[in-house]
Amino acid sequence: MLKEREYLETIINQIICGDAIEELKKIPNGSIDLVITSPPYFHQRDYGSEMLGIGNEKTLDEYLNNLIKVFRECQRIIKPSGSIVFNLGDKYEKGSLLLVPYRFAIKAIQETNVKLINEVTWVKLNPTPRQDPKKLVPAKEPFFIFAKSNNYYFNKECFLGPADSRRTKSKRAGENIGKKYFDQINDSNLSDEQKKLAKSELLKAISEVKSGRIDSFRMKIRGIHSMPYGGQNGGRKSHLEKDGFTIIKISGNSIKKDIIECPVETIRGNIHPAVYPEFIIQQFFKLLTKRGDMVLDPFIGSGTTAVVAKRMGRNFIGIEINQKYCLYARQRIDNLCEGSDLEFV
Ligand SMILES: C[S@@+](CC[C@H](N)C(=O)[O-])C[C@H]1O[C@@H](n2cnc3c(N)ncnc32)[C@H](O)[C@@H]1O
């Protein structure tokens, strides 16, 4: 045990070049706060490893069994307050979806003692176009959050805060925010004076959303919308009667949904074919870890998990079977400024 603890000290903030299962076995029980990873998908890519990389098994059952072996080790090494996040992609075989991620998640909860806390869906804003005229383009992937006790750390407030939501929506909604209300003010029976005031207050609310002071707002215009709070007496009703409109500003405590919308990221000079977005990993760190915690990625590829950890003041351990990717991940980490995203908790 002492040896294992001593060993752990030597691999903190390192990328280990080796096989996930073998390397995980050397890590002591209950020593990691978060395991987060995207294992190789089934029959998707050749990562060029000379050793037997996961994903190239002959059958789906063999693949799932190998993944579960890794998963069991992850379950062993996390603390009682810890969690495991696995991101998996699906696969068509003979024209039919295999539902690989769900088969894995079901197997994990049936065969180990974990709880499945959430399936967070990554909605890809720029999915890879596919040519099949008789299929829609797959544009989502699950990230499963598992915990091993009811005591898991979960900082919901920090997940997808106002600045993050704006970033994910900026391309689609940024320019259009509140736009419909201008048309509705024009179409309303408000006096010219009231219309002028309504537009100027609307512009103020839009700029508050854009600067992050509020999350969003709703506008109620007399004769266009239903009365706020069912028309009960109060400040809003009298505002509506006097000025012809009212603006309800919404900040904090927004509903935290199990969806992350963001594009597939491109990194200059990247040599890895399947990099997951730093933005998503950032959100999971905010949700599931504190500054100084230990995160581990058993299939670290180009090093994204470590990059985000270093920026956000978390410690990391990365495992990768392919030497070329190990070197690339180390380079990415060395070129970073430690703690450059320390405004995050
Ligand atoms: C989907 S990629 C991970 C990409 C990573 N999330 C990133 O952002 O770069 C999976 C990685 O697992 C590696 N891999 C495959 N079998 C492995 C094994 N048995 N042990 C460790 N790594 C393995 C592959 O070489 C590949 O780089």
The ligand as a Gaussian input file, in Angstrom:
#p B3LYP/6-31G(d) Opt

LIG

0 1
 C      -10.864000       8.611000     -28.375000
 S       -9.169000       8.730000     -28.135000
 C       -9.026000       9.856000     -26.794000
 C       -8.892000      11.273000     -27.253000
 C       -8.773000      12.282000     -26.132000
 N       -9.996000      12.403000     -25.404000
 C       -8.354000      13.640000     -26.688000
 O       -9.050000      14.645000     -26.481000
 O       -7.321000      13.694000     -27.362000
 C       -8.744000       7.204000     -27.398000
 C       -7.249000       6.982000     -27.168000
 O       -7.073000       5.740000     -26.471000
 C       -5.822000       5.192000     -26.883000
 N       -5.828000       3.745000     -26.505000
 C       -6.326000       2.692000     -27.210000
 N       -6.190000       1.551000     -26.482000
 C       -5.575000       1.895000     -25.331000
 C       -5.161000       1.158000     -24.184000
 N       -5.341000      -0.161000     -24.109000
 N       -4.562000       1.828000     -23.162000
 C       -4.361000       3.177000     -23.239000
 N       -4.722000       3.921000     -24.321000
 C       -5.324000       3.294000     -25.340000
 C       -5.767000       5.483000     -28.363000
 O       -4.431000       5.471000     -28.847000
 C       -6.424000       6.886000     -28.424000
 O       -5.446000       7.901000     -28.417000

